[in-house]
């Protein structure tokens, strides 16, 4: 096969293929009965009689005998008309070979194409394979060029890509050869099926013999590579296109631009944008929006605004997507004043900002404590026909609650309820959080019970807020009662709920209850976070349960949770307090192997433990490692280390 070993073709054979590919003199074999196309009426009776004999739509010996008894002078026109009328590929297959057996009958490409059409349509691969085997035995027979095309197309429709490839290679090695349209169609099939390795093989091989892809095929290939996140080959394809004065279409350009921007290759994206202008594929609004988004994503706002201005200068009217990309990007990164100016320019261009754009500005000004400007934006949007939505009100609620302005927050909730903007769960949770932050926990609990539960707004977030507030005010029993009531309310506690309760129990010294809750988590399908593991290990070490802490450390690793700096420092400190400096050293080595860098606390615990165990030389070596990492040892431990070294040197 050509693909399997293209090098086996001799130089002369390659040259012959090339000549055939481009020759305008290559003509198909003439049909045996061309006049039949102009005098079909005389065959109507023969066609009708054959169809009648095939009426059972199942091939059998009796059908064959009846056909033989008709004494019809069968020709390719008659046979082809019958074949095209059949719906059973098995019958078509046997009829084809029955006709082959008749004296002086020779199939043409039309009859062959008709039977192949039915076999591929029915996906009758067994008979199709047998058909080709039998046809190839007849060494004097060669499929017509159009048959190969039809066969490849049929295989593709049936999803039999490997057979389509095989048929293409047979066409490549046939007397017909391959022309540009075949090459482009076949490459299109490979592109559609993401057969990128085969694409490269055929492309590299056939390019050597003058075959060229069209701009359309190149564009589809570039699009496919980008969508499959395999854009590394695109640069080479662009270079090849440039050599033959081609350039991708706007669709492919935008897909490639999106690929570059998502990979944060913004310099390459800007360079490609310039190439588009030079090569005559003018960027459109999608192109500019994509690049502006990419620039905002990596915080290159100056470049983004410059590109926006260039787009306006080139006569584009920005749409809401383009403007929104810039406004949201600027606001989320604290550049609210610039976003405000941009929004004013939008209005001059006739672009009406959306409520989310106004919300981004309002939120940005609140975060900058520019309350007056936020209020101006709210008034401005209302004057321009934009009614504040739930998000607008939630931004205000968040600000009021965060600043402890609870009277205004409660008044805003009432206003929302009156003007038809119904507060959602987030609205009520903001107020709940504000009450808890102001240490009005009892009022918060009453609000949850009397207002939120009645309206169906009490959720796991609400309960977590209140449980946390109770625990911080040391009302752990009340928190635990709410924790257990959650199940009756149809609310399932999550990892945050358990973590909050466990920390609360540790705070008031209820270690057994904390451990019981921790052990309950896996049974509920919940995985403790690294922070919760650290809290557990800290309190276990604090209570002198070092073995339990070590066991928990191992359990954490077994669950696929990587220990962090706090985890290692907690255990190293535990080993220090038990005068187990060797174990502490082993843990120090492990943490470095895992890529967790020790800090000043790690070295202080480690060196202090070694000094306690009388291992001053080892402590000194650790100190040297510490200095190499640019960390300074705690003064008190440093003094002790110097004294210990001096004593050993006497």
Secondary structure, 3 states (H helix, E strand, C coil): CCCCCHHHCCHHHHHHHHHHHHCCCCCCCCCCCHHHHCCHHHHHHHHHHHHHHCCCCCCCHHHHHHHHHCCCCCCHHHHHHHHHHCCCHHHHHHHHHHHHCCCCCCCCHHHHHHHHHHHHHCCCHHHHHHHHHHHHHCCCCCCCHHHHHHHHHHHHHCCCHHHHHHHHHHHHHCCCCCCHHHHHHHHHHHHHCCCHHHHHHHHHHHHCCCCCCCHHHHHHHHHHHHHCCCHHHHHHHHHHHHHCCCCCCHHHHHHHHHHHHHCCCHHHHHHHHHHHHHHCCCCCHHHHHHHHHHHHHCCCHHHHHHHHHHHHHCCCCCCHHHHHHHHHHHHHCCCHHHHHHHHHHHHHCCCCCCHHHHHHHHHHHHHCCCHHHHHHHHHHHHHCCCCCCHHHHHHHHHHHHHCCCHHHHHHHHHHHHHHCCCCCHHHHHHHHHHHHHCCCHHHHHHHHHHHHHHHCCCCHHHHHHHHHHHHHCCCHHHHHHHHHHHHHCCCCCCHHHHHHHHHHHHHCCCHHHHHHHHHHHHHCCCCCCHHHHHHHHHHHHHCCCHHHHHHHHHHHHHCCCCCCHHHHHHHHHHHHHCCCHHHHHHHHHHHHHCCCCCCHHHHHHHHHHHHHCCCHHHHHHHHHHHHHCCCCCCHHHHHHHHHHHHHHHC
